[in-house]
Amino acid sequence: MIAVEETGFGGLRIEYDDSVLRPRPWTVRQSEWAAELVAGGPDGRLLELCAGVGHIGLLAIARQPCPLVCVDVSAQACELARRNARANGLDDLVEVRHGALEEALAPPERFALVIADPPWVRSGRTGDHPDDPVAAIDGGPDGLDVARECLAVARRHLVAGGSLLLQLGDRSQVETLAAETDLRLLEVRQEDGGVLVHLAPPR
């Protein structure tokens, strides 16, 4: 049996284990920014892609309540996300879906904000992170394989006026994605452990 541990995250208590990525303190800033975008954006649900144990989305809705759908390909991560929602009194607002990103959503579903924390470590550098499960951090040769999927899902499922808040590893990845997509790059914030990127569909 895998031992479950607990950590604080922006005032929430979050459970995780060795099969998933431990919550990073710096990603509290993604939750805080998401809460600001929910407050100032269109009405609708929040979608969290590559949700892991759900901590980023849960803190966002703890700060700015709204319905949240969490999606992750790991069954164990989804179970922990459900437990974390219950433990923090947020389960009435949260739906957790286990599956591939696009397969977990029905074509007509729309969301006011998408947040995503995809694996963004380049495959050749995963050995630099021996304490992290490879499946949770390996983003392919340029670290952007899953991030590209997140952009595609957001492009199809955002409401008018909605946006995407994406976590990446560095600004070179931001530049690569910006050159590939028609999503508008609104803002980039450098944080201690990576970069946060705010994008929106074309006008």
Disulfide bonds with the S-S distance in Angstrom:
none
